[in-house]
């Protein structure tokens, strides 16, 4: 489906007969092709059920559709507190024609048309005969619009956008509070449904982040935090709706491609240890200083997580109290060793990410 997209762009030109360059805002357009298909050819493979906030009407689910090798999610339109509604192709065409700059126009790029223009100002490049263009954004804006159009898919008249790093995952969110009636600390948790791209790779933790097909693991972790009793059934969402309020329905398991990787989290943790001990390492024992230097240098050289894990374990073994015969510092070292040991154990017990087999190297010319 061909769509003619008008846009505005900035350019620096030297008008004919002038020597001083000036900035102008011009109009142009580019024709793009938006792919279209049917619901049968782009089936739903995942369905993210979203909850309503407060007394508001619930939002429609996010349907992940597969077309070719890519996943696409719907483009929703909403205003104020209205529930989301799927955007239609004909609505987008009208918004494009009117030059709308908001979410109603998924093909907007370039500059807004709100700048002041005098009647004698040029509107297009044809209005500047003989001018020398020092710079122009026309081709860059046109390329951006083509890129936006390439990510769109029209399914039975509704708009979808290519889902880049948008696979849904479950994030365990533990919390605790002091219960005065019971006179003790009480823990609990809830589970957020997020897109994978919204979580920094170094923040991803196999103890808190789960694929949406790991529902049993999520509920077991929630049970350990006291958020749910042992009466849950992972095949019956009603038994755990209080914990997972936005479950993801899996219609095609092959759509899930995320593989947990604990290495970035371990490297970030080790880097934090090095930064935390930087100022006080000069007062440490010789063994601790040498272990610290090995760990620091390995991180600087970009060593693999397995190597850093071994060095981190050696550093934990070399930790010594600042003051001898001081119970506080002995306990401090014990707590740090336990913290490091927990991170090491998590890394070593975590599933290894799948990596493609290396290509066989052929003869060199």
HELIX and SHEET records of a PDB file:
HELIX    1   1 UNK A   89  UNK A   98  1                                  10    
HELIX    2   2 UNK A  125  UNK A  127  5                                   3    
HELIX    3   3 UNK A  138  UNK A  150  1                                  13    
HELIX    4   4 UNK A  196  UNK A  198  5                                   3    
HELIX    5   5 UNK A  201  UNK A  203  5                                   3    
HELIX    6   6 UNK A  215  UNK A  224  1                                  10    
HELIX    7   7 UNK A  237  UNK A  239  5                                   3    
HELIX    8   8 UNK A  253  UNK A  255  5                                   3    
HELIX    9   9 UNK A  263  UNK A  277  1                                  15    
HELIX   10  10 UNK A  281  UNK A  283  5                                   3    
HELIX   11  11 UNK A  286  UNK A  300  1                                  15    
HELIX   12  12 UNK A  305  UNK A  318  1                                  14    
HELIX   13  13 UNK A  327  UNK A  349  1                                  23    
SHEET    1   A 3 UNK A  22  UNK A  33  0                                        
SHEET    2   A 3 UNK A   2  UNK A  14 -1                                        
SHEET    3   A 3 UNK A 132  UNK A 136 -1                                        
SHEET    1   B 7 UNK A  35  UNK A  37  0                                        
SHEET    2   B 7 UNK A 152  UNK A 155  1                                        
SHEET    3   B 7 UNK A 158  UNK A 162 -1                                        
SHEET    4   B 7 UNK A  70  UNK A  74 -1                                        
SHEET    5   B 7 UNK A  62  UNK A  67 -1                                        
SHEET    6   B 7 UNK A  44  UNK A  48 -1                                        
SHEET    7   B 7 UNK A 248  UNK A 250 -1                                        
SHEET    1   C 2 UNK A  76  UNK A  77  0                                        
SHEET    2   C 2 UNK A  85  UNK A  86 -1                                        
SHEET    1   D 3 UNK A 184  UNK A 195  0                                        
SHEET    2   D 3 UNK A 168  UNK A 179 -1                                        
SHEET    3   D 3 UNK A 209  UNK A 211 -1                                        
END                                                                             
